[in-house]
Amino acid sequence: MLSLDAKILIADDMPTIRDLVKTQLKAMGYKNIIEAADGEQALNLLIQHDNTGSKIGMVISDWNMPKMTGLEFLKQVRASEQWLNLPFILLTSESERDQVTEAILAGVSQYIVKPFAGKAFEEKVKQGWQKHNK
C-alpha cells in the first residue's frame, strides 16, 4: 500500500471537492496532501516536486477542469517515462462508457464516479496503487 507519508496531489477546480477528497485521504491516514485548482497547475506542481527530488506518489484528478482537463493532464503524465507508473485516479461525474474507455486507453489507474462513498473511495485508491505496485 502507498506509504502514509507519500505525497498525494489532488487536482480539482472546486475547493469543496478538494476538501472532501482531502478529508477522505486523512481518514485513511495520509497527511502529505498537495492541492491544485486545475490540470495545468497540477502538472506544474508534479514537475516542480520531481525536480526537487520530493516526488509525488499519487494523483487524484477531476476530469472537468479549466485550462487543462484531467484527461489531458493524464495524457501529459503518461507521455513522460518517469511517470508511467505513477498511480493516477480520475474523479468525475462522467460515467459514459466512451469516456471510461478513453481514460483506460490513456492509462488511468482507477476511475471514481462522483458522488462516492468513503469505503468505495478507499478501495479505488488501494486498487489504483496496486495496479502499478504489484
C-alpha positions in Angstrom: 0.0 0.0 0.0 1.0 3.6 -0.6 3.1 4.9 2.3 1.1 7.1 4.7 3.9 9.7 4.2 3.6 9.7 0.4 2.7 13.0 -1.3 -0.7 12.9 -2.9 -1.7 15.5 -5.4 -5.4 16.5 -5.7 -6.4 18.4 -8.8 -10.0 19.8 -8.9 -11.3 23.2 -9.7 -13.9 23.0 -6.9 -12.5 23.7 -3.4 -15.3 21.8 -1.8 -14.4 18.6 -3.7 -10.7 19.0 -2.9 -11.7 19.3 0.8 -13.9 16.2 0.5 -11.1 14.2 -1.1 -8.6 15.6 1.4 -10.9 14.5 4.3 -11.2 11.0 2.9 -7.4 10.7 2.5 -6.8 12.0 6.0 -9.3 9.4 7.3 -7.2 6.8 5.6 -4.1 8.2 7.4 -2.5 10.3 4.7 -1.0 13.6 5.8 1.0 14.9 2.9 -1.6 16.3 0.5 -1.0 18.9 -2.2 -3.8 20.7 -4.0 -4.1 22.2 -7.5 -7.1 24.2 -8.9 -6.7 22.9 -12.5 -4.7 20.4 -14.6 -2.1 23.0 -15.7 -1.3 23.9 -12.1 -1.2 20.2 -11.2 1.2 19.4 -14.0 3.5 22.3 -12.9 3.4 21.0 -9.3 4.2 17.5 -10.4 7.2 18.8 -12.4 8.3 21.1 -9.6 8.2 18.3 -7.0 10.0 15.9 -9.3 12.8 18.5 -9.9 13.4 18.9 -6.2 13.5 15.2 -5.5 10.3 15.4 -3.5 8.3 13.1 -5.7 4.5 12.8 -5.7 3.3 9.3 -5.0 -0.2 9.5 -6.4 -2.5 11.9 -8.3 -6.3 12.2 -7.9 -7.7 14.5 -10.5 -11.1 15.7 -11.6 -11.9 15.2 -15.2 -13.7 18.5 -16.0 -11.4 21.4 -15.1 -10.4 24.7 -16.8 -7.0 25.3 -18.6 -6.3 21.5 -18.8 -8.8 18.7 -18.2 -8.0 15.7 -16.1 -7.8 13.6 -19.2 -5.3 16.0 -20.8 -3.3 16.0 -17.6 -3.3 12.2 -17.5 -2.1 12.1 -21.1 0.7 14.5 -20.3 1.7 12.4 -17.3 1.7 9.1 -19.3 3.7 10.7 -22.1 6.7 11.0 -19.7 8.8 8.0 -19.0 9.3 9.0 -15.3 5.6 9.0 -14.6 4.5 5.8 -16.4 3.9 4.0 -13.1 2.5 7.0 -11.1 -0.9 5.9 -9.8 -3.4 8.3 -11.4 -7.1 8.3 -10.4 -9.7 10.2 -12.3 -12.5 11.6 -10.2 -15.6 12.6 -12.2 -19.3 12.8 -12.6 -18.9 11.4 -16.1 -19.8 7.7 -16.3 -20.4 7.3 -20.1 -18.8 4.1 -21.4 -16.9 6.0 -24.1 -15.3 8.3 -21.6 -14.3 5.5 -19.3 -12.8 3.7 -22.3 -10.9 6.8 -23.3 -9.5 7.2 -19.8 -8.4 3.5 -19.7 -6.7 3.8 -23.1 -4.9 6.9 -21.8 -3.5 4.9 -18.9 -5.7 5.8 -15.9 -5.1 3.7 -12.8 -8.6 3.9 -11.4 -11.8 5.8 -12.1 -14.1 7.1 -9.3 -17.6 8.4 -10.2 -19.0 11.2 -8.0 -20.7 11.2 -5.7 -18.7 8.5 -3.9 -18.9 6.7 -0.6 -15.9 6.6 1.8 -15.4 2.9 1.6 -15.6 2.9 -2.2 -13.1 5.7 -2.4 -10.7 3.9 -0.2 -10.9 0.7 -2.3 -10.3 2.7 -5.5 -7.3 4.4 -4.0 -5.9 0.9 -3.0 -6.6 -0.6 -6.4 -5.0 2.4 -8.2 -1.8 1.9 -6.1 -1.8 -1.9 -6.6 -2.1 -1.5 -10.4 1.4 0.0 -10.5 3.0 -1.8 -7.5 2.4 -5.5 -7.6 
